[in-house]
Amino acid sequence: MTESPLQADAAAVERIAAARRQIHEQLSQIIVGQTDVIEELLISLISRGHCLLEGVPGLAKTLMISSLAKTLNLSFSRIQFTPDLMPADITGTEIIEENRSTGHREFRFLEGPLFSNIVLADEINRTPPKTQAALLEAMQERQVTVGRVRHELADPFFVLATQNPIEQEGTYPLPEAQQDRFMFKVYVKYPNFDDEFEIARRTTGGAKGEISPVLSGEELIELQKIVREVPITDHVIRYALSLVRQTRVGAAGTPDFVQDLVSWGAGPRAVQFLILGGKARALLHGRTHVSTDDIKALAKPVLRHRVSVNFAADSDGITPDDVIDRILESTPTKEDELTSDARFQKIFAS
């Protein structure tokens, strides 16, 4: 059996793990805590995925993303989404400009803030659906169309969006189709007592941390290629598939509690993101194989915005995370348990 390129280049794997540690060290000069959030951002970046962060105002979501862009030495732009923001404000527009050499007027495309490596869509749910929809083509196709002309976006290209909880006033919930374009939905929570103490001490003093670049855009593109070379066993793919298929109401093998609590579940894109995220997580931790623990660790950020609980569950305070927890608890991880359980045989065969 011939070695895969990844197995043959163990040094590359070590470089990736070292880069992860260095990025955490650099960000720790600016950001206190939020280790899991930073980890999930890194996984989405090297998986070529976009990320949605949700949390109340004041939790340093914007600062975290702009600081991450500095560690990667990438171009960065921030779009503050407001109720009066128009699609052309983010994609760019054509303007009429006089050519001084010929004296003729001609159209020239003026690039919008989407033409950067990392785009921070700040408070994306503060703007109406028409402008939210302008992100769809950019996120999926990595291009924008203005005046029937397609314009390629930068490579690498990531949209990292923040939103406030939808219960707050003045918000427009993202449509399901647009949420599905995001690889992860990450919850940014309040810091614990010790972290908040350190935040208060740092931000009220005179000292400021300086961030040094760890990776370049070219190196990041190479990492994205290496991610897809990480081997994964059929067993781990079946495990990821079983988690996703159990969220689908009316499908074979769906648990009774899902039938009772869920309106609709995750589509095939969730399986793809679970597998890619598992590969990226394994690399960042210095491993050349994916385990079921990698899939379990990413189940919530991948599935929580793709699983919708019904009215009865919502009224009882049951969240998508609660449903995902129950699915994880009831799903066997060992290969012999998966293959011997009739319920999962039914899932895999359907």
C-alpha positions as CSV (number, residue, x, y, z in Angstrom):
1,M,0.0,0.0,0.0
2,T,1.4,3.4,-1.0
3,E,1.6,6.2,1.5
4,S,-0.8,9.2,1.1
5,P,0.9,12.6,0.7
6,L,-0.3,13.4,4.2
7,Q,1.3,10.3,5.8
8,A,4.5,10.9,3.9
9,D,4.8,14.5,5.2
10,A,4.6,14.3,8.9
11,A,6.5,17.5,9.2
12,A,3.6,19.4,7.5
13,V,1.2,18.0,10.2
14,E,3.5,19.2,12.9
15,R,3.7,22.6,11.3
16,I,-0.1,22.9,11.4
17,A,-0.3,21.9,15.1
18,A,2.5,24.4,15.8
19,A,0.7,27.2,13.9
20,R,-2.4,26.5,16.0
21,R,-0.5,26.9,19.2
22,Q,1.1,30.1,18.0
23,I,-2.2,31.6,16.9
24,H,-3.7,30.9,20.3
25,E,-0.6,32.5,21.9
26,Q,-0.9,35.6,19.8
27,L,-4.7,36.0,20.3
28,S,-4.3,35.5,24.1
29,Q,-2.6,38.9,24.2
30,I,-5.8,40.5,23.0
31,I,-8.6,38.0,23.8
32,V,-9.1,36.5,27.3
33,G,-10.6,33.0,27.3
34,Q,-13.0,32.0,24.5
35,T,-10.6,29.1,23.6
36,D,-13.3,26.9,22.2
37,V,-14.6,29.8,20.0
38,I,-11.2,30.5,18.6
39,E,-10.7,26.8,17.9
40,E,-13.9,26.5,15.9
41,L,-13.0,29.7,14.0
42,L,-9.7,28.1,13.0
43,I,-11.4,24.8,12.0
44,S,-13.8,26.7,9.7
45,L,-11.0,28.7,8.1
46,I,-8.8,25.8,7.1
47,S,-12.0,23.9,6.0
48,R,-12.9,26.8,3.6
49,G,-16.1,27.3,5.6
50,H,-17.9,30.4,6.8
51,C,-18.8,30.9,10.4
52,L,-21.7,32.6,12.2
53,L,-21.1,33.8,15.8
54,E,-24.0,34.6,18.1
55,G,-23.9,36.4,21.4
56,V,-25.1,39.5,23.2
57,P,-23.2,42.8,22.5
58,G,-20.0,43.4,24.3
59,L,-18.4,39.9,24.2
60,A,-15.5,40.9,21.9
61,K,-16.8,39.1,18.8
62,T,-15.7,41.8,16.4
63,L,-12.3,42.1,18.2
64,M,-11.8,38.4,18.0
65,I,-12.3,38.2,14.3
66,S,-10.2,41.3,13.4
67,S,-7.4,39.9,15.6
68,L,-7.6,36.5,13.9
69,A,-7.2,38.2,10.5
70,K,-4.0,39.9,11.8
71,T,-2.5,36.5,12.9
72,L,-3.1,35.2,9.3
73,N,-1.7,38.3,7.6
74,L,-4.9,38.6,5.4
75,S,-6.7,41.6,4.1
76,F,-9.7,42.4,6.3
77,S,-12.8,44.5,6.0
78,R,-15.7,45.1,8.4
79,I,-19.2,45.7,7.2
80,Q,-21.6,47.2,9.8
81,F,-25.0,45.9,8.9
82,T,-27.7,48.5,9.4
83,P,-31.4,48.7,8.4
84,D,-30.6,51.1,5.5
85,L,-27.7,49.1,4.0
86,M,-28.2,48.2,0.3
87,P,-26.8,45.2,-1.6
88,A,-24.5,47.4,-3.7
89,D,-22.9,48.8,-0.5
90,I,-21.3,45.4,0.1
91,T,-20.8,44.0,-3.4
92,G,-19.7,47.1,-5.1
93,T,-21.1,49.2,-8.0
94,E,-20.3,50.5,-11.4
95,I,-19.6,54.2,-11.7
96,I,-19.2,56.4,-14.8
97,E,-15.7,57.8,-15.0
98,E,-14.1,60.0,-17.6
99,N,-11.0,58.6,-19.4
100,R,-8.6,61.5,-19.4
101,S,-6.5,60.1,-22.3
102,T,-9.5,59.7,-24.6
103,G,-12.0,62.2,-23.1
104,H,-14.7,59.5,-23.3
105,R,-16.8,58.4,-20.3
106,E,-16.8,54.7,-19.4
107,F,-18.0,52.4,-16.7
108,R,-15.6,51.3,-14.0
109,F,-16.4,48.8,-11.3
110,L,-15.8,50.0,-7.8
111,E,-15.2,47.1,-5.5
112,G,-17.2,46.8,-2.3
113,P,-15.9,45.5,1.1
114,L,-16.6,41.9,0.1
115,F,-13.3,42.0,-1.9
116,S,-11.1,41.1,1.0
117,N,-9.8,37.8,2.4
118,I,-11.7,38.0,5.7
119,V,-15.0,39.8,5.7
120,L,-16.6,40.6,9.1
121,A,-20.4,40.9,8.6
122,D,-21.1,42.6,11.9
123,E,-24.6,42.3,13.3
124,I,-25.8,40.6,10.1
125,N,-29.3,40.3,11.5
126,R,-29.7,44.1,11.8
127,T,-30.2,44.5,8.1
128,P,-33.2,43.5,6.0
129,P,-33.4,40.2,4.0
130,K,-32.6,41.9,0.7
131,T,-29.1,42.8,1.8
132,Q,-28.6,39.6,3.7
133,A,-29.3,37.7,0.4
134,A,-26.6,39.6,-1.3
135,L,-24.1,37.5,0.6
136,L,-25.4,34.2,-0.7
137,E,-23.6,34.2,-4.1
138,A,-20.4,35.5,-2.5
139,M,-20.4,32.8,0.2
140,Q,-21.3,29.9,-2.1
141,E,-19.8,30.8,-5.5
142,R,-17.0,33.1,-4.2
143,Q,-17.9,35.7,-6.8
144,V,-20.4,38.6,-7.2
145,T,-22.3,39.6,-10.2
146,V,-22.8,43.3,-10.9
147,G,-24.3,44.6,-14.1
148,R,-24.2,41.1,-15.6
149,V,-20.5,40.9,-15.1
150,R,-19.0,38.3,-12.7
151,H,-16.2,39.4,-10.4
152,E,-14.1,36.8,-8.7
153,L,-13.4,37.3,-5.0
154,A,-10.1,37.0,-3.2
155,D,-8.6,33.6,-2.3
156,P,-8.8,32.7,0.5
157,F,-12.2,34.2,1.2
158,F,-14.1,33.8,4.5
159,V,-17.3,35.4,5.8
160,L,-17.3,35.6,9.6
161,A,-20.7,37.0,10.6
162,T,-21.9,38.1,14.1
163,Q,-25.5,38.4,15.1
164,N,-27.3,39.3,18.3
165,P,-29.9,36.9,19.7
166,I,-33.1,37.1,17.6
167,E,-35.2,37.9,20.7
168,Q,-33.7,41.4,20.8
169,E,-35.5,44.3,19.1
170,G,-34.5,45.4,15.7
171,T,-33.4,42.1,14.3
172,Y,-34.2,40.2,11.1
173,P,-33.7,36.4,11.6
174,L,-31.5,34.9,8.8
175,P,-33.5,32.7,6.4
176,E,-32.8,28.9,6.7
177,A,-31.1,28.9,3.2
178,Q,-28.6,31.5,4.2
179,Q,-27.9,29.9,7.6
180,D,-27.1,26.7,5.8
181,R,-24.3,28.4,4.0
182,F,-22.4,28.8,7.3
183,M,-20.3,25.8,8.3
184,F,-20.6,26.6,12.0
185,K,-22.9,28.5,14.3
186,V,-20.9,29.4,17.3
187,Y,-22.3,30.6,20.6
188,V,-20.1,33.2,22.3
189,K,-21.0,33.1,26.0
190,Y,-20.3,35.3,29.0
191,P,-16.8,34.9,30.4
192,N,-16.3,33.2,33.8
193,F,-15.3,35.2,36.9
194,D,-11.5,34.9,36.5
195,D,-11.6,35.7,32.7
196,E,-13.8,38.7,33.3
197,F,-11.5,39.9,36.1
198,E,-8.6,39.7,33.6
199,I,-10.6,41.5,30.9
200,A,-11.4,44.4,33.4
201,R,-7.7,44.6,34.4
202,R,-6.4,44.7,30.9
203,T,-9.0,47.0,29.3
204,T,-8.7,49.7,32.0
205,G,-5.0,49.8,32.0
206,G,-2.5,51.4,29.5
207,A,-0.8,48.3,28.2
208,K,-1.8,47.0,24.7
209,G,-0.9,43.7,23.1
210,E,0.7,43.5,19.7
211,I,-0.2,40.7,17.3
212,S,2.4,39.2,14.9
213,P,1.4,37.2,11.8
214,V,1.7,33.4,12.1
215,L,0.6,32.3,8.6
216,S,0.3,33.9,5.2
217,G,-2.6,33.6,2.7
218,E,-0.5,31.2,0.5
219,E,0.2,28.9,3.5
220,L,-3.4,28.9,4.5
221,I,-4.4,27.8,1.0
222,E,-1.9,24.9,1.3
223,L,-3.4,23.9,4.7
224,Q,-6.8,23.8,3.0
225,K,-5.5,21.4,0.5
226,I,-3.9,19.2,3.2
227,V,-7.2,19.0,5.1
228,R,-8.8,17.0,2.2
229,E,-5.9,14.5,2.2
230,V,-6.6,13.5,5.8
231,P,-7.8,9.8,5.8
232,I,-11.1,8.9,7.4
233,T,-12.5,5.4,8.0
234,D,-15.9,4.3,6.7
235,H,-16.9,3.8,10.4
236,V,-16.4,7.5,11.2
237,I,-18.3,8.5,8.1
238,R,-21.1,6.3,9.1
239,Y,-21.1,7.8,12.6
240,A,-21.3,11.4,11.2
241,L,-24.1,10.2,8.8
242,S,-26.1,8.6,11.6
243,L,-26.0,11.8,13.6
244,V,-27.3,13.9,10.8
245,R,-30.0,11.4,9.6
246,Q,-31.4,11.1,13.1
247,T,-32.4,14.8,12.9
248,R,-34.8,14.2,10.0
249,V,-38.4,13.9,10.9
250,G,-40.1,11.0,9.2
251,A,-36.9,9.3,8.1
252,A,-36.1,5.7,8.9
253,G,-34.3,5.3,12.2
254,T,-35.2,8.7,13.6
255,P,-35.7,8.5,17.4
256,D,-39.1,9.1,18.9
257,F,-38.0,12.2,20.8
258,V,-36.8,13.8,17.5
259,Q,-40.2,13.0,15.9
260,D,-41.9,14.8,18.9
261,L,-39.6,17.8,19.2
262,V,-38.2,18.7,15.7
263,S,-39.9,20.4,12.8
264,W,-37.1,19.7,10.3
265,G,-33.5,18.5,10.4
266,A,-30.2,18.8,8.7
267,G,-29.4,18.2,5.0
268,P,-26.4,16.6,3.3
269,R,-24.3,19.7,3.7
270,A,-24.2,19.0,7.4
271,V,-22.5,15.6,6.8
272,Q,-19.9,17.2,4.5
273,F,-19.1,19.9,7.1
274,L,-18.9,17.3,9.9
275,I,-16.3,15.3,7.9
276,L,-14.3,18.3,6.8
277,G,-14.4,19.8,10.2
278,G,-13.3,16.5,11.7
279,K,-10.3,16.4,9.4
280,A,-9.3,19.9,10.2
281,R,-9.7,19.4,13.9
282,A,-7.5,16.2,13.7
283,L,-4.8,18.2,11.9
284,L,-4.8,21.1,14.3
285,H,-4.3,18.6,17.1
286,G,-1.4,16.9,15.3
287,R,-3.2,13.8,14.2
288,T,-3.4,12.2,10.7
289,H,-6.7,10.4,11.2
290,V,-10.2,11.4,12.2
291,S,-11.9,9.9,15.2
292,T,-15.6,9.8,16.4
293,D,-14.5,12.3,19.1
294,D,-13.7,14.8,16.4
295,I,-17.2,14.4,15.0
296,K,-18.8,14.6,18.5
297,A,-16.9,17.8,19.3
298,L,-18.3,19.5,16.2
299,A,-21.8,18.2,16.2
300,K,-23.4,21.2,17.9
301,P,-21.8,24.0,15.9
302,V,-22.5,22.1,12.7
303,L,-26.1,21.1,13.5
304,R,-27.6,23.7,15.8
305,H,-28.6,26.1,13.0
306,R,-29.8,23.2,10.8
307,V,-32.2,21.7,13.3
308,S,-35.4,23.5,14.1
309,V,-37.5,22.5,17.1
310,N,-41.2,22.7,16.9
311,F,-43.5,25.1,18.8
312,A,-44.2,22.6,21.6
313,A,-40.5,22.1,22.2
314,D,-39.8,25.8,22.0
315,S,-42.5,26.6,24.5
316,D,-40.9,24.1,26.9
317,G,-37.6,25.8,26.6
318,I,-36.0,22.9,24.6
319,T,-33.3,24.1,22.2
320,P,-31.6,22.4,19.2
321,D,-28.6,21.9,21.4
322,D,-30.7,19.8,23.8
323,V,-31.9,17.6,20.9
324,I,-28.3,17.2,19.7
325,D,-27.1,16.2,23.2
326,R,-29.8,13.4,23.3
327,I,-28.8,12.2,19.8
328,L,-25.1,12.1,20.9
329,E,-26.0,10.2,24.0
330,S,-28.1,7.6,22.2
331,T,-25.7,7.0,19.3
332,P,-23.1,4.3,19.7
333,T,-19.5,5.2,18.7
334,K,-17.9,1.8,18.5
335,E,-17.9,0.1,15.1
336,D,-19.3,-3.2,16.4
337,E,-22.2,-1.4,18.1
338,L,-23.0,0.6,15.0
339,T,-23.0,-2.5,12.7
340,S,-24.9,-4.7,15.1
341,D,-27.7,-2.2,15.9
342,A,-30.7,-2.9,13.7
343,R,-31.8,0.7,13.9
344,F,-28.5,2.0,12.3
345,Q,-28.5,-0.8,9.7
346,K,-31.8,0.6,8.7
347,I,-30.5,4.1,8.5
348,F,-27.4,3.2,6.4
349,A,-29.5,1.0,4.0
350,S,-32.1,3.7,3.3
